[in-house]
Amino acid sequence: MSKAIRIHQTGGPEVLSWENVEVGTPAAGQVRLRQTACGLNYIDVYGRSGLYPVAEFPATLGMEAVGYIEEIGEAVEGFEIGDRVAYAMQIGAYAEERLINATQLVKIPDGISDETAAAMMLKGLTAHYLLFRTYAVKAGDSILVYAAAGGVGLILCQWAKLMGVTVIGCVGSEQKAELARLNGCDHCIFYRNEDIAARVREITNGIGVAAAYDSIGKATFEASLDSLRPFGVLATYGNASGPVDPFSPSILAPKGSLYVTRPTLATHVSTRELLTEGANRLIQVVDNGQVKIQINQRYKLADCAEAHRALEARETTGSTVLTI
């Protein structure tokens, strides 16, 4: 018998329950993982609250983890028992053990710890698609990064800076501003008491940014649009303040022939080729120390309700790891 965090209904952190579960044996194409750590992400909150529906109840949440292969089903190639692997965007991570399709796994080199691997996959692959696919940044570009001291934000800041980009970050406190600056953020905007778009125009000498990477959603949509240069790209990739209200595309014309996209990591890891391209780039920059994964909170998986409360209260910085 193994244990996992499950929900039997949507609601607040109190619906998260530490329970016994049956894991079973891997089917063809699957492996059984003994997991050592999981990552915490806002998408877990969306699933728990009901913003993103789960397929059925009871449901095991969690979207990224690291572990060791203990059993291999038929028709699995490229993996062996004992391999240390990680994954992202595969619901069911909040568990001591689980079954998972081998095509969703990537091997983790010895230089990357279990905790780092658990914390980097979903956030790092998100940063990858934003910087390399949604709007492919170039040296000399300026970008706007929301939640710059968060898990994705700190990776975005570091990786963009590595590529010669000027990073403008939105933060909620001086403590978070200092953390963002230490990780490559050139300019910080305090969204609680500053006009975001006006400050962006001031910082960029009236030009605006090439791209706004907006994980907040409804509350910042207009500010993000008004921060863009002509032909700029708004990637609204999160809903921390709720989903963006419906809008008319006609508003994009007078603001500079802008582009708006709602990307998801699920699309960007939907094939083995897409997953391995992003994972290989991510693993390389983390393994060589060019991008550091900031793990600033740790909880036992059994106590993940506390982690959810802290995340929703904006009390966290960097990444949070749930250890098993």
TAWO-V407431 format. One record per helix or strand of 2 or more residues. SS is the DSSP state (a for helix, b for strand). FROM is the first residue (numbers start at 0). TO is the last residue. If there is no record, write none. Layout:
SS_FROM_TO + SS_FROM_TO
This chain:
b_1_6 + a_12_14 + b_16_20 + b_29_38 + a_41_48 + b_58_59 + b_63_71 + b_83_87 + b_96_100 + a_101_103 + b_105_106 + a_113_133 + b_141_144 + a_150_161 + b_165_170 + a_173_181 + b_186_189 + a_195_202 + b_208_213 + a_217_224 + b_227_235 + a_250_253 + b_258_260 + a_264_267 + a_271_286 + b_294_299 + a_300_311 + b_317_322
